[in-house]
Amino acid sequence: MDRLLFQSLAAAKSQGTIRAQLTNDLANTSTPGFKKSFDHVLLRSVKVTADYGYQSRYQPVVQHSNVIDLKPGPQMQTGRLLDISMQNQTVLGILTENEQVAFTRRGDLQIRGDGVLVTGNGLEVAGEGGAQIVTIPQAVISIAKDGTVNATFPDEPEGEPVPIGQLMLRDASEQVLVRRKDGSYEAEGANGNGGDFENGPTPVEIQVGVLEASNVSPIEAMVRLIDFSRSFEAQVNIIKETKDNDQSGATMMRIS
């Protein structure tokens, strides 16, 4: 009976993790460049230790990897010079709060008060080499299709744009990306440490003046959420039934 209890508890925990992932996807249906994820599951057995009885119980434990689905989302024309949409499997390098290199598909770029180029959620955009990109005061900043960040001075409208940085763009067509706790991406196996990865064979490509919407389907996410909620409830009912059966057996032993 305890085996049934351990297995039902492990299944309930696993489904709770998936439900939290679906809830996060559903909450970000309007976030620019947000990518849904799918669960990469690894099942292993862990020995259950106790202070009494035989050491003969093993509990299945499910390890989850939140793998990013880079399927493109709808394209929205904005005409804004700092809005970019990454095409194919291209991702943009950013710097996290602890100065680690991570990646994103969010392309609504902005200029912070100190002149640093950041994403719409405030993370610094990484240039080649992992350094931040600092803009020139009073200059009009634009981004070329190859990721070059240019500055044009209003008093020199006929002057050539001055390159001030290069976006860190990587092709992730041959790289598995997983979601970090802050919502950005990193290569599988980085274990929260971030870092750059080798560029894939597909040329990186961006469109300027365009934003990519989330690739999450609200209807699909809601249906899956309802399905997992019912499955979770079934596992909880099994645990309750196991408890009732155990109590009934103990009562019969006391009567005899």
C-alpha positions in Angstrom: 0.0 0.0 0.0 2.9 2.4 0.7 4.2 1.8 -2.8 0.9 3.1 -4.2 1.1 6.1 -1.9 4.6 7.0 -3.0 3.8 6.6 -6.7 0.6 8.7 -6.4 2.5 11.4 -4.5 5.3 11.5 -7.1 2.7 11.8 -9.9 0.9 14.6 -8.1 4.1 16.6 -7.6 5.1 16.1 -11.2 1.7 17.3 -12.5 1.9 20.3 -10.1 5.1 21.4 -11.8 3.5 21.0 -15.3 0.5 23.0 -14.2 2.7 25.8 -12.9 4.5 25.9 -16.3 1.1 26.1 -18.2 0.0 28.9 -15.9 3.1 30.8 -16.7 2.6 30.3 -20.4 -1.0 31.5 -20.1 0.0 34.6 -18.1 2.5 35.6 -20.9 0.2 35.4 -23.9 0.6 39.2 -24.4 4.4 39.4 -23.6 6.4 40.3 -26.8 8.6 37.5 -27.9 7.5 35.1 -25.2 8.1 31.4 -26.0 6.1 28.5 -24.6 8.0 25.6 -23.3 7.5 21.8 -23.1 8.6 19.4 -20.4 11.6 17.3 -20.9 11.1 14.5 -18.3 13.7 12.3 -16.7 12.4 9.5 -14.4 14.6 8.0 -11.8 14.2 5.9 -8.6 15.2 7.2 -5.2 15.5 4.9 -2.2 13.2 5.8 0.7 15.1 5.7 4.0 13.4 5.0 7.3 14.4 4.4 10.9 12.6 1.1 11.0 11.6 -1.8 8.8 13.3 -3.1 5.7 15.0 -0.7 3.3 13.1 -2.0 0.3 11.1 0.9 -0.9 11.9 3.1 -3.9 10.0 6.2 -5.0 9.9 7.4 -8.6 11.2 10.9 -8.9 10.5 13.0 -12.0 13.1 15.6 -13.0 11.8 18.4 -15.3 13.7 20.6 -17.8 11.7 23.5 -19.1 12.8 23.3 -22.8 12.0 26.4 -24.9 9.9 26.0 -28.0 11.3 28.6 -30.5 8.3 28.3 -32.9 7.8 31.8 -34.4 4.9 33.9 -33.1 2.7 36.4 -35.0 4.6 39.5 -36.4 3.4 43.0 -35.5 4.5 46.0 -37.6 5.4 49.0 -35.3 7.8 51.1 -37.4 9.8 51.9 -34.3 13.6 52.0 -34.8 14.4 50.0 -31.7 11.8 47.2 -32.2 13.3 44.0 -33.7 11.9 40.6 -34.5 14.3 37.7 -34.5 13.6 35.2 -37.3 14.1 31.5 -37.5 15.9 30.2 -34.4 17.8 33.5 -33.7 18.0 34.6 -30.1 19.4 37.8 -28.5 22.1 37.9 -25.8 21.3 39.8 -22.6 23.0 40.4 -19.3 21.3 39.2 -16.1 21.3 41.0 -12.8 24.4 39.0 -11.8 26.2 39.8 -15.1 25.7 36.4 -16.6 25.0 36.0 -20.3 21.6 34.7 -21.1 19.3 34.8 -24.1 15.8 36.1 -25.0 13.4 36.6 -28.0 12.1 39.8 -26.6 12.8 42.6 -29.1 11.1 45.7 -27.6 14.4 47.5 -26.9 14.7 50.8 -25.0 17.4 53.2 -23.9 17.8 53.4 -20.1 18.4 56.7 -18.3 22.1 56.1 -18.2 22.2 55.4 -22.0 22.4 51.6 -21.8 20.4 49.6 -24.3 17.9 47.3 -22.4 15.0 45.1 -23.2 11.4 45.9 -22.4 11.7 44.2 -19.0 14.8 46.1 -18.0 17.6 43.6 -18.8 20.7 44.9 -20.4 21.3 43.9 -24.1 24.6 42.2 -24.6 27.0 43.1 -27.3 29.6 40.9 -28.9 32.0 39.8 -26.1 29.3 40.1 -23.5 29.7 43.9 -22.8 26.7 46.2 -22.4 25.9 48.6 -25.3 26.0 52.3 -24.3 24.4 54.8 -26.6 25.5 58.4 -27.4 23.6 61.2 -25.8 21.4 63.3 -28.1 21.9 60.8 -31.0 19.1 58.9 -32.8 19.7 55.2 -32.3 18.8 52.6 -34.9 19.5 49.0 -35.5 20.6 47.5 -38.9 19.4 44.1 -40.2 22.8 42.5 -39.3 22.4 43.6 -35.6 24.7 46.7 -35.8 23.6 49.5 -33.5 24.1 52.8 -35.2 23.9 56.4 -33.9 22.9 59.4 -36.1 23.2 63.0 -35.0 20.2 65.3 -35.6 22.5 68.2 -36.6 24.1 66.0 -39.2 21.1 64.5 -41.1 23.2 63.7 -44.1 26.1 62.2 -42.1 26.9 58.5 -42.1 25.5 56.5 -39.2 28.2 55.8 -36.5 28.4 52.1 -35.4 28.4 52.0 -31.5 27.9 48.3 -30.9 26.9 44.9 -32.3 24.0 42.9 -30.9 24.9 39.4 -29.6 22.8 37.3 -32.0 23.0 33.5 -32.0 21.4 30.8 -34.1 19.9 28.2 -31.7 18.8 25.7 -34.3 21.2 23.0 -33.0 21.1 24.1 -29.3 18.6 23.1 -26.7 17.6 26.1 -24.6 15.9 25.9 -21.2 14.2 28.6 -19.2 15.9 30.2 -16.3 14.2 31.4 -13.1 14.3 35.0 -14.4 12.4 33.9 -17.6 15.5 34.2 -19.9 17.1 31.3 -21.7 20.3 29.4 -21.4 21.9 26.3 -22.9 20.8 23.0 -21.4 23.3 21.9 -18.8 24.3 25.4 -17.8 22.6 24.9 -14.4 21.7 28.5 -13.9 25.2 29.8 -14.7 24.3 31.1 -18.2 27.0 31.7 -20.8 27.4 31.9 -24.5 27.1 28.9 -26.9 28.3 28.0 -30.3 26.5 29.6 -33.2 24.4 27.2 -35.4 24.7 26.8 -39.2 21.6 29.0 -40.0 22.4 32.7 -40.6 21.1 34.9 -37.9 18.3 37.2 -39.1 16.3 40.1 -37.6 13.6 42.4 -38.9 13.6 46.1 -37.8 10.4 47.9 -36.9 8.6 44.6 -36.2 7.8 42.9 -32.9 7.1 39.2 -32.5 4.1 38.3 -30.3 3.9 35.3 -28.0 3.6 31.9 -29.6 1.3 30.7 -26.8 -2.3 29.8 -27.9 -4.5 30.8 -24.9 -7.2 28.2 -25.9 -4.7 25.4 -26.1 -3.0 26.3 -22.8 -6.4 26.6 -21.1 -7.5 23.1 -22.3 -4.2 21.5 -21.2 -4.5 23.3 -17.8 -8.0 21.8 -17.3 -6.8 18.4 -18.3 -3.8 18.5 -15.8 -6.1 19.8 -13.0 -8.4 16.8 -13.4 -5.4 14.4 -13.5 -4.0 16.1 -10.3 -7.3 15.7 -8.6 -7.4 12.0 -9.5 -4.0 11.4 -7.9 -5.1 13.3 -4.7 -8.2 11.1 -4.5 -6.0 8.0 -4.8 -4.0 9.2 -1.8 -7.2 9.8 0.2 -8.5 6.3 -0.7 -5.2 4.8 0.4 -5.5 6.6 3.7 -9.1 5.4 4.2 -8.1 1.8 3.4 -5.2 1.9 5.8 -7.5 3.2 8.6 -10.1 0.5 7.8 -7.4 -2.2 8.0 -6.1 -0.8 11.4 -9.7 -0.8 12.7 -10.2 -4.4 11.8 -7.0 -5.4 13.5 -8.1 -3.7 16.7 -11.5 -5.5 16.7 -9.9 -8.9 16.2 
